[in-house]
Amino acid sequence: MENYKKYDKLNYYLALFFSGIVYPFINLLLALVLKRLIDSGIARNVYELENAIFVCLLVCIFLAAAVFTSELTKNRFVNNFSKKYRRHIFNEIIASDLNEFSNNSTGDFLATMTNTVSTIEEKYIKSFFSIVSNSSLLLFSIIGMFMINWQLSIPVLIVSLVPIIVMSLLGGKMQAKQNLALTQQNAYVSKVKDAFSGFLVIKSFNIEKQISKEFQNGNDKRADSEFSLSELNNISGSISNFSGYLVFLVAYGLGMFMVINGNTSIGGVTAIVQLVNFIVMPLSKLGLEMNNKKAGLAASKTLNQLLEKVHNPVKDNSNYLKLNRFENEIKLTNVSFSYPQHDEAEKTVLSNINLQIEKGKKYALVGMSGSGKTTLLKLLMRYYKLTKDGNISIDSVNINNINLSSLYKLINIVQQDVYIFDNSLAYNIMLGKSFTDKELNYAINKAGLRKLVDGNSKGVDLNVGENGKALSGGQKQRISIARALIRKTPILLMDEATSSLDQKNTTAIENAILEIKDLTSIVVTHKLNPNLLQKYDAIIFMKDGTITEEGSYEELMKQKGDLYNLCSLTMIN
Ligand SMILES: Nc1ncnc2c1ncn2[C@@H]1O[C@H](COP(=O)(O)OP(=O)(O)OP(=O)(O)O)[C@@H](O)[C@H]1O
C-alpha cells in the first residue's frame, strides 16, 4: 500500500482513522452500554435503564456517523486513486520507448488499462481498507470480551481461529488461480480487440467460423478459470460460515452455563454475543479479503512487469542539448544498423551509410523494396538508436545528444500508414495544439485538402470517424501531410506519403513541397516520374542496405546504373 497511498494521503489517513479506530471503538462502547442496559432492566432499575437507553441512542448515532465518514473517506481515496493511478499508468505507457512498445501487443496494454487496473482497485485497495477495518473491529471486540469475561472469551477465540488457518492453507492456491484468471481475462480482451480491429479481413476472407472458434476457445478458458476461482472462494467462504456458527454456539452455550453458575450476568453474555458478531463477521470477511488482496497483489505484479518491460522511457531530460535551429547539414557517417531482435539472430539492415543532407535541398530516396529506406528515415527521427557503428549528426551535434522535443521541432515525418483520430478534420491536422486560421488554411491548401474542406457543410469541423473511416486512403495521407506542414519544421521526411494518391495528385503535392523555400526534404518514393525526379537536388539510390548511387537525375541516368535500370523497369512516362 506504500506505493499507492501517495495518490491521496489525506483521505487515506482519514479512512484509516475512521475505519480502523473510531468505528471499532464506538462499536465496543455499544456492547458495553448494551450490557448496562440489559443488566439494569433485569435489576428493575428504571433510572439506570433510562440512562442506558439514552446513552445507547447517542452511541448508535455516533456509530452511524463513524460508518458514514469511514466509507466517505475511503471512497474519496479510491476515487482519487483511480483517477491518478490510471493517468500515471497511461503516461508511463505513452512515454515508453517505441521499440519496447512495439514488442507488446496493444491488446496487452488495453487489458492492463481495463482489467488489471480494475482488479487492483477492486481487490487490492478496497480489500486493504476492509482488512484494516475488520482487524481493528476484531481487536477491539477481543479487548471488550476480555473486559467483560475473560474465561468465556478464551474458548470463543480458539474456535474463531479455524477460518484463519483454513485461509492461510488455501492462500497459495488462491493466488495461482487468480493469476490464471487474470491472464485468461487479458488474453480474452486481446482476442476480442484483434477480431474487431481485423473485421474487414475476417469478412473479406470469409473466416468468421475460424475466428468464432478461436474466440470460443479463449472465452471458455476465461470463464473456466473464473469458475475455478469462484469454487475455491466458495469453499473458503463455507468453512468461514461454519466456523462462525460454531463460535455462536460456544458463546451462547458456555455463557449460559456461566450464568447458571453465577460467573457472569445475562447482560454480560449478551454483550459478549454482540461482540462475537464482530469477531465472526470480520473473521469470515478477513479470509476472503486476504485472498482478494493477494489477487490484487498478483494484478499489481503483472502490471509492474509490463511497465518494467516498456519502462525504458525515451530519455529526454534537460541534460540533452536543445537544438533551436537547423543551420547547415545532417551528416551520416559509417552508419550501420540492425533491428533489435529478441528471438532471432540480428540481420544487418543498413551497412556503412555515408550521407550529407544540406540545408534547403530536396532529396529523393529511391530503391528496391526492403533496401532500408524507411529504416534510414526512422534513424533520423531517432525512433531507434544506433546499435552498431556510426554516427548521425545535425549541425555537428550527435543526434543521440539532442533533446527529443527540440529534435521534433526541427524534423517531422509523414508516413505511409496514417493514424487518424476519431475527431474533427481540424483536430487531426493540429493534433491538439493551437494554430491560427491562416496556418491551418496554409496546410490545408498545400496538402490538397481544400476540396474536402469546402465540399462538406461542416468544413474543418467534419468528424472523420474511427481511424478516419469517413475518408479515403488518399485523404488520410493528405491529412498526414497537412499535419507535418502546419508545424513548419525546417526538415521534412516523407515516406511514401503519397502512395494512395494518383499520379496527378502526387505530382501536385510533391511540387508543392519542392516549392517550399528553405525546407530540407527527403522524399521516399516508388513512383519514378522523370518530371518530378528532375526537380530534386539529388537522388539517393539504396540497395541491400547501402547507398549505391547519389547525384542529380541527369547524372544518374547518364551513369546507366541502378536508377537507370529501375527506371527502365518502372518508368512512368
Ligand atoms: N521493426 C523491424 N524489425 C525487424 N526488421 C525490420 C523492421 N522493420 C523493417 N525491418 C527489416 O528491415 C529491412 C529494411 O526495411 P525497410 O522498411 O527499411 O525497407 P524499405 O526500403 O523502406 O522497404 P519498402 O520500400 O518496401 O518500404 C527489411 O528486410 C525489413 O524486413
Boltz pocket constraint, residues with backbone or C-beta under 6 A from the ligand:
constraints:
  - pocket:
      binder: B
      contacts: [[A, 339], [A, 340], [A, 349], [A, 367], [A, 368], [A, 369], [A, 370], [A, 371], [A, 372], [A, 373], [A, 374], [A, 375], [A, 376]]
      max_distance: 6.0
